Amino acid sequence: MTSKSNHSSPIFGVTETDTVMLDFDDVTFKTARYWARRAMNWFKLRGFLILKSSERCYHVVFNRMVDWTENNSIMAWVAELSHNQGLQKWHRMQSIKVGSTLRFTTKGDKSSPRIVYREGEEDDRIRDFLRFRRQIKRMLND
């Protein structure tokens, strides 16, 4: 879990090494879904969910557990083939810190990411991601 300060409001999220996650900036929903499907099928990731983090920005979380080397390779594959500058920059930062981070809460004027699409299985990493997300949101609402 990560917490950073932003205008005195903490930002909560999750950092994982064994869950493939992507952060698309400046794309349509259809583009995010296209690349999620391609990665899921090519790397046999079994399922994914897409969260909308702000206008034209989407987070993708995949279901199959992987090690950090495979995770980093999958992120690089999508970043390179998609030509998405935001994803390429995000991938570089995740590689530097050796862990992928996605936020759960608001960030400045951006609302909390909300689930907008699900495809495939949700019995492994997605289940754990959603469980942890619910726990954090419950704690923050108390």
Backbone bond lengths (Angstrom), bond angles and torsions (degrees), N, CA, C in turn:
res aa  C-N    CA-C-N  psi(-1)  N-CA   C-N-CA  omega(-1)  CA-C   N-CA-C  phi
1 M - - - 1.450 - - 1.518 108.92 -
2 T 1.316 116.90 142.74 1.452 121.68 178.03 1.513 109.41 -120.61
3 S 1.310 114.90 149.56 1.450 120.39 174.39 1.516 107.51 -140.27
4 K 1.312 116.38 126.05 1.461 121.67 178.51 1.513 108.49 -128.42
5 S 1.308 116.42 152.76 1.455 119.56 177.28 1.511 110.33 -91.33
6 N 1.305 115.66 139.32 1.443 122.74 176.89 1.520 106.80 -147.05
7 H 1.312 116.61 106.21 1.457 120.85 -178.76 1.525 110.36 54.94
8 S 1.302 117.48 41.89 1.462 127.16 179.20 1.524 114.06 65.81
9 S 1.318 118.95 8.51 1.459 122.12 174.57 1.521 108.17 -108.70
10 P 1.326 117.33 120.82 1.466 118.28 179.68 1.521 111.49 -69.00
11 I 1.317 115.53 149.19 1.449 122.69 176.36 1.526 106.12 -111.68
12 F 1.322 116.90 123.37 1.451 121.01 -179.60 1.522 109.57 -108.64
13 G 1.323 114.49 143.40 1.451 120.51 178.09 1.505 109.84 -159.07
14 V 1.298 114.61 -166.25 1.459 120.81 -179.75 1.520 108.30 -127.87
15 T 1.330 115.32 139.98 1.457 122.17 173.42 1.520 107.40 -117.03
16 E 1.317 116.48 126.45 1.458 122.96 -177.59 1.522 110.31 -131.16
17 T 1.315 115.95 150.47 1.459 120.53 170.15 1.521 110.94 -109.55
18 D 1.340 117.19 -20.23 1.462 120.77 -174.46 1.526 113.61 -107.44
19 T 1.320 117.37 9.99 1.462 122.52 177.31 1.522 108.34 -123.26
20 V 1.331 116.51 125.15 1.464 119.84 177.50 1.518 108.19 -75.97
21 M 1.334 115.78 122.39 1.462 122.05 178.27 1.528 107.51 -133.76
22 L 1.325 116.06 147.32 1.460 121.81 179.52 1.523 109.24 -131.40
23 D 1.318 116.70 149.64 1.458 122.73 178.94 1.529 108.38 -127.86
24 F 1.336 115.70 98.90 1.463 121.85 -178.81 1.513 110.61 -90.02
25 D 1.318 117.07 129.92 1.461 122.74 174.92 1.518 109.09 -113.60
26 D 1.330 115.39 144.49 1.455 123.14 174.35 1.532 112.56 55.62
27 V 1.333 115.60 51.01 1.465 120.74 176.00 1.527 108.96 -133.46
28 T 1.314 115.63 163.37 1.458 120.25 172.65 1.526 108.14 -82.83
29 F 1.326 115.39 164.03 1.462 119.84 175.12 1.526 110.05 -58.52
30 K 1.337 117.04 -43.32 1.461 121.39 -178.49 1.527 111.82 -59.60
31 T 1.321 116.93 -37.17 1.465 120.62 178.21 1.524 110.79 -67.19
32 A 1.321 117.14 -45.72 1.473 120.69 178.30 1.523 110.16 -60.57
33 R 1.328 117.45 -43.98 1.465 121.31 179.72 1.525 111.29 -65.25
34 Y 1.334 117.17 -39.39 1.469 121.35 178.64 1.529 110.53 -58.39
35 W 1.350 116.53 -50.07 1.466 120.28 -177.90 1.524 111.70 -70.14
36 A 1.329 117.65 -32.91 1.466 120.39 176.03 1.530 109.70 -64.41
37 R 1.315 117.03 -45.53 1.468 120.34 178.44 1.520 111.73 -62.86
38 R 1.324 116.07 -43.86 1.475 119.46 -179.96 1.515 111.12 -60.50
39 A 1.328 116.50 -46.49 1.468 120.40 179.89 1.525 110.57 -65.66
40 M 1.337 116.97 -43.58 1.460 120.05 -179.69 1.526 110.38 -58.61
41 N 1.309 117.39 -46.54 1.459 121.00 -177.77 1.531 112.09 -70.70
42 W 1.325 117.32 -44.27 1.470 121.23 -176.38 1.532 111.19 -66.17
43 F 1.341 116.67 -40.97 1.467 121.13 -175.11 1.536 112.96 -103.62
44 K 1.336 116.61 7.84 1.475 121.51 177.67 1.532 111.77 53.43
45 L 1.341 115.64 52.82 1.467 122.04 -176.79 1.524 112.75 -87.17
46 R 1.328 118.25 -2.03 1.471 126.38 168.55 1.524 116.32 71.20
47 G 1.295 120.28 -18.73 1.460 121.64 179.64 1.516 110.69 173.22
48 F 1.331 115.29 166.31 1.464 120.03 177.08 1.514 109.56 -157.88
49 L 1.309 114.90 161.12 1.457 120.94 168.29 1.515 107.75 -129.94
50 I 1.320 113.99 151.04 1.468 121.00 179.19 1.516 107.85 -116.98
51 L 1.318 115.48 132.02 1.463 122.12 175.63 1.522 107.68 -115.64
52 K 1.314 116.52 138.40 1.471 121.17 176.05 1.520 106.72 -91.41
53 S 1.344 115.98 118.78 1.463 119.31 -177.15 1.527 112.17 -95.77
54 S 1.303 117.18 -27.00 1.470 122.88 173.88 1.526 106.71 -171.00
55 E 1.304 117.44 -178.23 1.458 120.79 -178.25 1.528 109.95 -57.93
56 R 1.335 115.72 121.24 1.469 123.88 178.93 1.535 113.73 63.70
57 C 1.332 116.99 24.48 1.466 121.96 176.42 1.527 109.42 -130.73
58 Y 1.332 115.86 129.17 1.454 121.14 -174.55 1.525 111.30 -134.34
59 H 1.325 115.48 144.57 1.461 122.94 172.62 1.520 107.26 -106.78
60 V 1.318 116.87 142.43 1.459 121.81 176.27 1.522 108.08 -124.97
61 V 1.332 116.68 133.98 1.469 122.89 177.04 1.523 106.79 -124.18
62 F 1.336 116.52 129.23 1.462 121.92 -178.58 1.525 110.85 -101.49
63 N 1.313 116.25 161.28 1.453 121.92 -169.11 1.530 115.59 -89.00
64 R 1.320 120.09 -35.86 1.458 121.51 -172.52 1.526 112.18 -80.92
65 M 1.340 115.95 136.28 1.461 121.24 176.31 1.528 109.30 -71.59
66 V 1.320 116.13 138.12 1.469 123.18 178.62 1.529 108.56 -135.66
67 D 1.321 117.18 166.47 1.467 118.69 172.08 1.532 108.00 -89.48
68 W 1.343 116.62 170.70 1.458 120.30 -174.55 1.524 112.47 -61.54
69 T 1.314 117.69 -37.13 1.466 120.57 -179.41 1.521 111.00 -62.22
70 E 1.339 116.84 -46.94 1.460 119.86 178.65 1.528 110.96 -67.16
71 N 1.330 117.00 -40.18 1.462 122.11 178.01 1.525 109.87 -56.53
72 N 1.314 116.25 -51.19 1.458 121.74 -178.24 1.527 110.65 -62.10
73 S 1.308 116.81 -39.31 1.456 121.59 178.50 1.527 111.49 -64.05
74 I 1.326 117.12 -42.80 1.472 121.32 179.48 1.525 110.25 -65.56
75 M 1.337 116.89 -45.38 1.472 119.74 177.86 1.524 110.66 -58.70
76 A 1.334 116.78 -43.84 1.466 121.28 -179.64 1.526 111.06 -63.86
77 W 1.321 116.90 -40.88 1.465 122.46 -179.99 1.523 110.32 -59.36
78 V 1.333 116.37 -50.35 1.473 120.20 -179.06 1.527 110.27 -66.53
79 A 1.325 117.32 -44.50 1.469 120.68 -178.86 1.523 111.21 -59.84
80 E 1.316 116.57 -43.77 1.462 120.81 -177.99 1.530 111.55 -69.66
81 L 1.325 117.04 -49.58 1.471 119.52 -176.34 1.526 112.90 -70.38
82 S 1.317 117.70 -30.90 1.468 120.46 -178.51 1.527 112.61 -78.60
83 H 1.320 117.04 -19.30 1.473 122.37 -177.10 1.523 112.65 59.81
84 N 1.334 117.35 23.00 1.460 121.19 -179.35 1.535 109.00 -84.40
85 Q 1.328 116.15 112.33 1.465 121.68 -176.75 1.527 112.31 -59.01
86 G 1.330 116.46 -42.28 1.463 120.34 179.74 1.518 112.05 -62.75
87 L 1.337 116.58 -43.71 1.463 120.73 178.39 1.520 110.79 -66.29
88 Q 1.321 117.48 -38.44 1.465 120.42 178.58 1.526 110.75 -62.64
89 K 1.321 117.00 -43.98 1.464 120.96 178.12 1.529 110.37 -64.96
90 W 1.342 117.27 -44.78 1.460 121.65 179.55 1.528 109.68 -60.15
91 H 1.341 116.97 -44.08 1.465 120.77 179.39 1.529 110.88 -59.77
92 R 1.320 117.37 -44.20 1.474 119.71 179.08 1.524 111.07 -59.39
93 M 1.320 117.65 -43.02 1.461 121.10 -179.82 1.529 111.54 -65.86
94 Q 1.336 117.76 -38.47 1.464 120.85 178.84 1.522 109.86 -66.98
95 S 1.323 116.56 -38.22 1.468 120.91 178.84 1.524 111.13 -64.82
96 I 1.320 116.94 -40.29 1.464 121.23 179.51 1.517 110.83 -62.45
97 K 1.329 117.73 -43.85 1.470 119.94 -176.74 1.524 113.36 -90.90
98 V 1.338 117.28 -2.66 1.467 124.25 177.16 1.534 111.19 57.21
99 G 1.307 115.09 56.83 1.454 122.35 176.38 1.515 109.22 173.16
100 S 1.333 116.51 140.70 1.465 121.33 179.44 1.520 109.49 -94.68
101 T 1.326 116.23 132.16 1.460 121.43 -177.91 1.521 110.92 -121.44
102 L 1.335 115.47 132.11 1.459 122.56 170.32 1.519 107.74 -128.19
103 R 1.329 116.15 143.80 1.468 119.95 -178.08 1.523 111.45 -87.56
104 F 1.347 115.13 155.51 1.459 123.08 176.28 1.521 111.48 -108.29
105 T 1.320 117.19 -25.41 1.456 121.53 -169.27 1.525 111.38 -109.75
106 T 1.319 115.32 179.41 1.458 120.30 177.47 1.525 110.38 -64.91
107 K 1.323 114.71 157.51 1.467 121.38 178.42 1.517 106.65 -143.46
108 G 1.318 115.68 105.83 1.461 119.42 -175.64 1.522 109.75 60.71
109 D 1.345 116.56 -122.36 1.461 120.05 179.46 1.534 112.28 -93.10
110 K 1.338 117.21 3.91 1.467 121.37 177.71 1.525 109.53 -87.18
111 S 1.333 116.08 132.15 1.464 119.87 179.94 1.526 110.86 -76.72
112 S 1.303 114.95 170.91 1.460 121.72 177.25 1.529 109.16 -62.29
113 P 1.326 118.47 135.16 1.469 119.53 179.23 1.526 111.53 -58.68
114 R 1.320 116.49 139.05 1.460 120.67 179.98 1.531 109.29 -122.87
115 I 1.317 115.36 146.24 1.462 121.05 -178.65 1.524 108.60 -71.20
116 V 1.342 115.46 127.83 1.460 120.30 179.68 1.524 112.53 -119.64
117 Y 1.342 117.86 -11.07 1.462 119.34 -177.91 1.520 110.12 -162.40
118 R 1.337 115.59 143.37 1.467 122.82 176.43 1.522 108.46 -134.44
119 E 1.326 115.77 141.50 1.461 119.61 176.05 1.521 109.17 -149.09
120 G 1.318 116.43 134.79 1.455 121.59 176.60 1.517 112.70 83.05
121 E 1.323 114.89 -158.90 1.459 122.10 -175.47 1.534 112.16 -77.81
122 E 1.347 114.90 153.01 1.473 121.50 178.57 1.523 110.40 -135.47
123 D 1.325 117.05 35.32 1.462 120.71 -172.56 1.525 114.83 -97.76
124 D 1.310 118.56 -1.21 1.465 120.82 -173.96 1.533 109.89 -125.67
125 R 1.313 118.47 -104.50 1.465 122.62 -174.42 1.533 111.74 -68.57
126 I 1.322 118.14 -34.84 1.468 119.36 178.13 1.525 109.82 -65.16
127 R 1.322 117.12 -44.21 1.476 120.46 178.38 1.530 110.03 -57.23
128 D 1.330 117.09 -46.16 1.462 120.75 -179.81 1.529 111.67 -65.55
129 F 1.331 116.53 -41.19 1.462 121.71 178.08 1.526 110.34 -59.60
130 L 1.344 116.36 -47.99 1.469 120.52 -178.58 1.522 111.89 -66.57
131 R 1.322 117.06 -37.82 1.465 120.79 178.66 1.534 110.02 -63.51
132 F 1.319 117.24 -47.07 1.461 121.15 179.81 1.531 110.47 -64.49
133 R 1.321 116.72 -40.87 1.469 121.67 178.71 1.532 110.83 -60.05
134 R 1.348 116.27 -44.87 1.472 120.14 178.01 1.520 111.28 -62.07
135 Q 1.333 117.86 -42.35 1.451 121.70 179.90 1.527 111.37 -60.50
136 I 1.317 116.62 -45.61 1.473 120.90 -179.87 1.522 109.49 -64.23
137 K 1.318 117.78 -46.76 1.465 121.01 -179.02 1.517 111.25 -62.04
138 R 1.353 117.42 -39.54 1.472 120.88 177.36 1.523 110.88 -63.06
139 M 1.325 116.91 -44.66 1.467 120.25 179.62 1.520 111.19 -61.86
140 L 1.314 117.49 -38.99 1.465 121.04 -178.34 1.523 112.06 -72.58
141 N 1.328 117.57 -26.21 1.461 120.96 179.65 1.526 112.47 -82.58
142 D 1.329 117.43 -16.18 1.485 120.61 -179.79 1.500 111.85 -76.51
